[in-house]
């Protein structure tokens, strides 16, 4: 690490230019290539996946994205001559638009597309391609053409729904990022008092995240990458990137205050705190890449995209940042700090103020504070018990969105199930199959939860048939998911008995249910692997059984608390409309996996920075109470500052206008707040006070077997080994050389922790 820092400092202009060239080159390539994202939840081998594949083979043109045009009038009926002429002309224009395969009008032989009260009607528009492959220009043309038929004077409203239409509602601009960065800049300026020093973490994060964002765009051409992956990568990258740079800049500033030159301070910062940053970044990447064991293409792209962002932020922190630090020189300190340094020379920094008082308070009342923290975490985690995994639909969008208004109009006029019908697709092989299929609508109509069933439609060759089942509940409702299970287990098997008929249940709800079922089935393995890898890393770093086990429990507690907040806001709807996040709905099925990955990685960061200082003090003195007190006092301030920055960045993404990204932002912000202000500064030190020396216990046989790794410099390890041979009991005399070595090491470790 020191060699890397020296090169970047010596060739600072070259280092900066290399990063800027990379930013420009990758960004230009991304603009030229364009985006190619895919939100494909289909998993090979699932029931819904087979239904989709069979539908695409048997009915060319029906396999594309299906959208709706809804019109409503409070004056008269949609069957009135004036309304019918106006809307029929509009539908004829839509049918001629590029990319449109079919348009089904309610004014032909089609039944059921006009509400019973005559005030609402809808037409079905089917594209040639799925939504992921439809250019936004085609979707925009559909919206503009349909909206032109609205007539406020006659009270005729026209709204559109569907996945393709949603492309035109994608949030534009980068308000969320700007707000998050602005708040982070204010926090950094308040912490440093130097405009130059506070700008460096921002600049470093923006450059690395900019390259990562463009890289994710290019990655979408090579593998399946969800459309929210770039925003998720940016969210995580800005949070950890600014935080990592904050730790290194803080260490650099302390070096300057101790009298080191600019080059020496920057090199020492990278060689010490930079090692901890690399270790912390590695844990985040390991947690994220744990998603690969699920073997789901949808999540593979998310894992690699987010990991790419973290890798680049770490690389920028240990290469670009020292170059920038050497460029600004002593301006990393505020004017007052520079003046004090010139007048009084280097001064030691000791933990004082609230951090020291709080650390002493925790030491005096570990049981009481531990109970309070546990109760807080338990209460916040309670909503997690009612977690309902599913996929929110356009009924959860903002009330002003055309997709939300179309959804509500259809639900009011025709019933909630029309917004998400189930598609039953069957392959036919002989007359017996056709006879059995013709009898199926009657059985379906008598099934609990079914509102209506369409007639059976056969393709031209007669080897594939499809029928539509409309539930009496909304697509995201548990009742609809139960209907899917009922059809698959109770209704369809008897109908298929004695024939070669094989009917597959597809549709939006069925696809999401299949995806969620696979996620839930693999979730225990995934969480177990992530916890095991995290514990192994901490075991190697801190040579303790207790530290990794407590970290695992704390990480689970942070995830549970964060999910409790998410369930309350998004599933129960506590304030969701007020925040502009739409109405209450289920939690996305992929959220637990991604959140566990990200949160375990971020939690490990704070664990490393907090416990590393405690560990060094323990090696030094053998006094657990002192180790916990000093470690908490010296690291809590910078950890809390880093947490405030992360929370600000994450919460700012609520402004993105995207429900999924807002869900990530609130979950991450809640987890970081709980982790930093409840777990790491309250529950963890309280437990460590109660456990005493057992915190650091490791069987000797295991100690001999484990390889030795350290996040500190070799010099620090040598001093620690030397100090370990010196009796550390109170009242024991030590040599002047030993005392000098301990004091020198104290300064280094204090700087690392800061």
N, C-alpha and C positions, 0 to 999 in steps of 0.2 A: 504493500500500500504506500509506503514511504517513497519508493522509487517512482511509482505512478504520479504521486503528488509533486515530486521534484521536477519530473519532466514537464508536467502541465504548468507549473509555476515558471520554469525556465523558458518555455515556449508558449507563454500565455496567449499571445495573439494567434498563433497557429491553432491552439486548442479551441479557442473561441470560434475562429473561422471554420474549422472542421465541423463543429456542431451546427453553425449557421448554414453551411453548404448542405449538410445532411437534411436540415429542415427544409431548405428550398428545393432540393432535389426530390425528396420523397413527396413533399407537398405537390410539386408540379406533376409528378407521375400519378398521384392520386386524382388530381383534377382531370388529367388526360384520360385516365382509365374509367373514371366514374365509379359509382357505387354498385354493388351487386349483393345485397343482403337477402337473407331468406329466413322467414319465421316458420320453418317447416317442422311442425310438431309430430308429423307422422313418423312412427317407428316401424321399421320392417318387421313383418310377422304379426302385427296386431290386427284385431278385427276391423277397426276403422281403416287401417292402411290397406287391407285387402279390398274393402269396399270401394275406396277411392281408385285403386288400380283397376278394378273390374269396371267401374263406371267410365273411366277414361278410355279403356279398350273398347267397350261396347257402345258407348254413345259419344262419338266425336263431337266436340262443341259443348257438351254438358259438363266436361271435366274442368272447364275454366271457372274463373271467379264469378259468383252470382251476386248481383247487387239489386237494390230496389229503388224505385222512384215512387214516392208516396205523395198524394195530394189530398187536401182536406178543405172543405168549405163549410162555413157556418150558415151560409145563406143558400137555402135550397138543397139540391142533391148533386152529387158528382155525375149523375146520369142525365142532368139537364143538357139540352142540345148545345148550348154555348160552351159549357165546360167540356163536353165530350169532343166537340170539334177541335177545341183548343188543345186538349191533351193528346188526341189522336194525331194531330199534325206534329206535335212535339215528339211523340214516340216514333213517328216515321222518320224524323230527322235523326233521332238517336240511332235507329237501325242502320243508317248510312254512315255513322261515324267509324273511324278506323279502330280495329280491334274488337268490335262488337260482333258476337256470333248470332245471338237471337234476342228478340224482345217479345215478351208475352204480355199482351194488353188485357186489361179487365173488360174491354168492350167487345171482345169476340165471343167465342164459344166457351172461354174459360169461366169456370164457376168458382166462387169463393173469394174473388179479389176485390169485391165491393162489400163494405160493411153493411150490416143489417139495417142501420139507421140511414144509409145512403149518403153519409157525410164524408166518408173516407174511401179511397181506392188506392191500389198500388199495382205497379207493373214490375215484372222481373226482367232484368237485363243481364245477360250472360256474355262474358268476354271469351275470347279464344284462349287466353292464357290465365294462369293463376295470378293472384294479386302480386306476388313477388316479381313476376316477369312483366307486369303491365307498366309501361312508361307513365310517369306522372302526367304528361301532356294529354294522354288519352283519357285518363280519369278526370282531368280538369275540363276537357271538352265535354264529357258527359254531364258534369255538374253545371257548367255554364249553359249548355243547351236546355237542360231540364229547368233550371232556375228561371230562364227567360220566359217560361210559360206562366209563372206566378202572376197574379193580378190582385194587388192590394185593394183596388177599388171594388172588386167583386168579392173580396174576402177569400180568394183562392190562394192557399199556401202550398208550396211545393218543397219537399225535403227529400234527401237521398241518404240511403244507408248501404253498408257493405264495406268489405275490406279495400276494394279499389278506391272507393270514395274517400275512405279514411286517409289515403295517401295525400289528398289535397289539404288535409287538416294537420299534417305533420308540423310541429312547432318550428317556426323559423327564428333566425337570429340566435344569439348566445347570451341572452339576458342572465340566465342562471350562472354561467361561468363568470361573467363580468361582476355580478354581485358577490359571488363567493370569493373571487380574487381581491375585490376591493375591501371586503371585511377582513380578509387575511392580512392585507397590507396594513390596515389600521392597527390590528393586533401586534404585528411585527414592529411597527414604528413605536408603539407604546412600550413594547418589551425592550427594544434596543436604543431608542432615542436617536437613531441615526437613519436618515433617509436612504443613504447608500446601502447600509447593512440590511435594512428591511426590504430593499428592492431585489437583492440577490436571490433569496429563496424563491421569490415570485418569478424572476427571470429564468432561473434554472428549471423550475417546474413547467413553465410555459413552453420552453424550448423542447424539453423531453416529451411532454404530453402532446405537443404539436406534431412531432415526428411519429409518435405512437398512433395518434388519431389517423394520420395519413396512411401509416402502415396497416392499420386495421381495414381501411378502405380497400387497399390492395389485397389484403388477406381474403376478403370476401370473394375474390375471383378464383381463389384456390381451394376454398373449402366453405362449408356452411357456416355463415356468421349471421347472427340475429341482428336486426336493425337497431336494437338498443345497445349492442356491444360497444360501439364507439363512445356513446355517452357514458356508459358504465365505466369504460376504461378511463375516460376523462375525469369522471367523478373520483375514482380511486387514485388515479395518477396525481391529480391536483392535491388531494388530501395527503397522501404519503410523500409526494415530492416536496411539497412545502415543509412538511414536518422533518424529513430527513435533512434538508438543507438547514432548517432551523437548528437542529442539534449540532451540525458541523460549524455553522457560523457562531453559535454560542461558545463552542470550544475554542474557536479561533479568537474571539474577542477576549476570552479569559487569558489566552496565551499572550496577547498584546498587553493586557493589564499586568501580567507578570514580568514584562520587560523583554519579551522575545521580539525579534524582528518580524516584519510582515511575512517574509518567506518561511522563517522558522515556525511561526504560529500557524500558518496555513498547512505546512507539511505535517506538523504535529497533530493538527485537528483531523486531517485525513487518516494519518497513521493510527490514531486512537479511536476517536468517535466514528471515523469512517469505517473502521472494522465492524463496529456494532451496527452501523447502517447496512453494510453488506450482509451481515448475519440476519438482521431483521428482514431485509428485502428477500433474502433466500427463503425465510420461513413463510412469507406471504406467497411467494411463487409456488412453493411446495404445496401449500394449502389450496391454492387455485388449481394447480395441475392435478390435484387429487380428483377433480371432476372427470378426468380422462378415464378413470376406472369404471365409470358408469357406462362407457361405450355408447354414448348418445351423441350423434353428430351435431345436434342443436346446441348441446352444452360444450362440446369440444371446441367449437369456434369461440365461444365466450371465454373459456378457460385460457386458451392461447392468447386471445386478444388482451385480456386483463393482465396476464403474466408478462406479455411484451411491454405493456405500459410500465409495470413495476420495474422490470429489468432496465429500461431506458432511464427511469427516474433515478435509480441507484447509480447507474453509470454516469449520469450527468452530475450527481451529487459528489462523486469522487474524482471527476476529471474537469468538467466545466466550472464547477463552483470554486475550486482552488485557483484556477486561472483568473476568475473574476475577482476573487479576494485579493490576489496580488496586484490586480489593476487598480483597485480603489485604495489600496494602501491603508494608512491609518484612519481613513474616513469610515472604517468599519466601527470605530468608536464615535460616540457623540462628541460635540465640542467641549462639553463640560468634562467628559471622561478624558479627553486628550489634554485638556488644561490641567486637570488633577494629576495625570500621569507625569506631565512635564514638571510640575511644581513639587510633587512629593515622591516621585519615583514609584516603582512597583509596590502594590499593596496586596496583602493576602485577602481573599474573599471567603468569608465564613458564613454559614447559613444563619440568617437572622430573620426577624420579623415573623409574619404569620406562619410561614412554613415550619420554622423551628418550634414555635409554640404549639402548633397543631401536632407535630411529631411527638412532642412531650406529652400532650394530652392523650393521644392514642396509647402511648406507653402506660399511662396511669389508669386508663379505663378500657382495657382490651375486651373484656367480656361484654360490658354494656354496649360498646360501639359495634362489636361483632354481631350482637343480637339485632341491633337496630338496622345494620346493613343487610343482614339476612332477611329480616322482615320486609324491608323495602324491595329487595330483589324478588322475594316470594310473591308479594302483592302484584308487582308489575308483570310477573310471569304467568299469573292466573289466567288471563285471557287466552294464552297459548293453548290451553286445554280445549278450547272450542274452535281451534283452527280448522277452517274448511278450505281445502285446496281445490282450486278450479280456475277457470279463466274468466276474468271479467270481460264483458262484451261492451257494445256501444251504448247500452243502457246505463253504463257507469261513467260515461263521458260528461264533460261540462254541459250544463243546461243550454248553452248558446250554440253548441255544435249542431250542424245539420244532421249528422249521423245520430246524435242523441234525440233530436226532435223527430226524426223519421222513426226511430225505435219506439218512442212513446206513442206516436200516432198509430202505429201498427198494433201495439199492445192494447191501446184503448179501443181501437175499432174492431180488432179481430181476435184478440186474446194474446197473452204473452208468448205462447209457444210458437206462434207464426214467425217470430224473430229468429228462431233456431230450430227448424224442423229436423227430424231424423231422416236419413236417407237409407232405405233398405235396398240393397242391390243383390241380385241373384244370377248365377250362371245356370243355364238350362241345358239338359241333356236328355231329351225324350219327352213323350206326351205326358207321362206320369208326373214329371216335374211341373209341367204347365198346369195340369189339373190341380196339383197341390198348391201352386202359387195363386191360382184364381180363387181358391178358398181362403187364402190367408187374410185378405182385408176384413172379412167378417170376424175372424178371431182377434185381429188387432183392434177393431172398433170396440170389442167387448172388454178390452184390457184396461185395467185401472190406470189412470194417468194419461190416456189418449183422448185428445179432443176431436181429431178427425183423421181420416185416412184417404189418400188419393186412390183413384183406380190404378191398376197395374199398367205400366207402359213398357212395351217390348221394342227392342231395336229392330232395325230393318232385316237382320239375318235371323232374328228370333232366338238367339242363343243367350241373350242377356235381357234382364227385366229390372225395372226400378219402380218403387212406389215411395211416396212421401208420407211420413207419420208426423202429425203435429201434436206435440204434448200440450197439456193444459197448464203447464208451468213454464217459467222463463228458462232460457238456455243455461243460465248459471245456477239455477236452483238445485238443491239436493234432490228434490222430487224428480227432476228430469234425469239426473244421474241414476236414481233408483229405477226409473222406467227403462233406461238402457239395459241395466242388469236384468230386469224382469223379462224384457224381450229376449235377451240372449239365453237365459237359463230356463224360463218357464213357457214362453209362447212359441218361439221358433223351433226348438227341438221336436215337439210333437208334430208340428206341421211338416217337418222334413223327414219324419220317420217313415221308413219303407220306400223312400225314393233317394235319388242321387242329388236332390235339391240341396243347395247350400246357400243360405241367405246370410248376408253380412250387414251388420248395423253400422252405418257411418254417419257423417254429419259433424258439425262443429263440436257439439257437446260430447259425442262419442269419442272423437279424436282427442279432446282435452282429457277426458276421463282415462283413456288408455295411456296417455302420456303420464298423467299423474300417478296412475297405478304402478307404472314401471319405476318412476322416481321413488315412490314410497317403498317399493320392494327393495330397492338398492340403497336406500338412505342409511340404514343401520351400518352396512358395510362401509359406505363412504365416510360417515362420521367416525367410525372406528379407526379407519386408516388415517384420517386427518389427525385425530387425537393421538394415535400411536406415534406418528411421525413427529408431531410437535413435542410430545413427551420425550422422545428419543433425543431430539436436538437439545432440549433443556437439560436432560440427564448428562449429555456429553459436556455441555457448557458449564454446569454448576456442580457436577459430581454429587448429586443428591437425589434421593428417592422422593422425598417430600415435596420439593419445589415443583417438579413436573406434575405430580398428582394434583397439587393445589391449583396449578395453572390450568389443568384440564377442567377441573370443577369450576373455576372462575370463568373460563371461556364458555362453558355450557350455560352458566348463569347469565352471562352477558347476552348470548344468543336468545335464551328463553325470555329475558326481559325485553329485548328489542322486538321479538316477535309478539310479545304481549301488547306493546305499543302499536305495532302495525295492525294487529287484529282489531284493537279498539278503534283505530282511526279508519281503516279501509274496509274491514269486514262488518264492524258494528256501526260504522258511519259517524263516529264521534268527531264532528268538526270537519268531515271530508268536504262537504259542500261549501263550508265557510272558507276552506283553504283552496277552493277551485279545483278539487280533485274528483268531482262527480259524486254519484251516490254510492251507498255501501254495496259491496260485492265480495266474492271469494278472493283468496290470496293465490297469486299465480303459482302453479305447481313447481316451476323451476326456482322460485325464490328461495326456499329453504336450502337447496344445494349451493347456490351462488352465495347466499348470505353466510352460510357456515364457512365456506372457503375464505371469503373476504374477512369476516369477523375474527376467525381464528388467527389469521395472519396479522391483522391489526392489533389484536389483543396481545399477541406474542411480542410485538414491538415494545409495548409498555412494560410487559413482564421482563423483557431483557434489560431495558434501561433502568428499571427500578431495582430488580434483584441483583443485577451485576454490581451495583454500588454496595448493597448489603453484603453480598458475597465477599467482596474485597475487604470490607471492614471485619467480617467474621474471620477470614484468614489471618488478618492482622492482629486481632485481639482475642479471639475465641469467646467473645462476649456477645451472645445473641441479642440481648436487649439493646446494647449499644449499636450493634450492626443494623438492626431494624430502625432504630431512632435516627441514626446518622444518614442511612440510605434514604429514608423517607424525606428527611429535612432537606437533603441536598438535591434530590431529583424531582420532588413534587412540583416545584415552581415551573420547571421547563416542561414537565409532562402535562401540567394543566394548561400551559400556554399552547402547547402543541394540540391538546384536545380541543381547546376553544377554536383554533384555526380549522381543524378537521370538521368540527360541528358546523361552523359557519359555511364551509365549502359544501358539505353534504346537504344542509338545509336549503341552501340557495337553489339546489336542483329541483326543489318543489316548484319553482317558477318555470320549469322547462315546459310545462303543459302536457307532459307525457305521464300517464298514470303509473306505468311500470317504473320509470326513472324516479318519479316522486316517491314511490314505495321503497326503492333502494335508498334514496336520500334520507328519508325519515328513519328507516331501519338502521342505517349506518350511523346517523347522528345520535340516535337513542343509545345504540350499543357503545359508541365511543364515550358518550356522557356518563353512562352507567359504569363503564370500565374505568375511566379516569377518576371520576369524582366519588364513586361508591366502592368499587372493588379494589383498585390499586392504592388508593389513598386512605382507605378505611378498613375494608374487610380483610384484605391480604395482610397488611401489617398487624392487625389485631390477632389474626390466626397465628402469625409468626411469633408474636409475643407469647401467646398461649402455649405453643408447641416447644418453644425454647430450642435447645440444641438439637432436638429431633429433626428440625428443619434441614439440617445439613448431613444427616446420617446416610452413609452408603456402605454396604458390606465390603470388606477389604478384598474379598475374592473378585467381586464385580469391578471394583476400582482398578484392579490389576488387568482385567480383561478389556476394559473400555479404552478406546483410543483417546488421546488427549487433544482437545481443541480449545481455543480460547479466543474471545473477542477482544482481548487486550493485546498490547504490543509484547514482543518477546522480552523486552526489558522489564515490563511489569510482571511478567510471569517469573522471571528470574528472581526479582525482589520478593515476590510472594513465596516462592520456594525457600528462599533464604530465611524469610521471616517465619515460615512455618516451623523452622528448626529452633527458634528462640522461644523460651517459655513466655506465655502470654498472660499468666495469672496476675491478678492485681497484687501489687506490692513486690513483685519479682524484679530484681535488678537486672538491667540489660546494659550492654556496653554502649559507649557513645557512638560507635560505628553503626550498631544496630538501630539506635534511635534516629540517627541521621538518615539511614536508609528508609526507615518507616516514614519519617516526615516527608522525604522526597517523594516517596510513593503515594503518600496521602494527597499531595498536590496533584500528581498525575491522575489518580483515580477520581478525585473530586472534579477535575476538568472533564474527564470522560463522562462522568455521570451528568454533568451539566451540559 
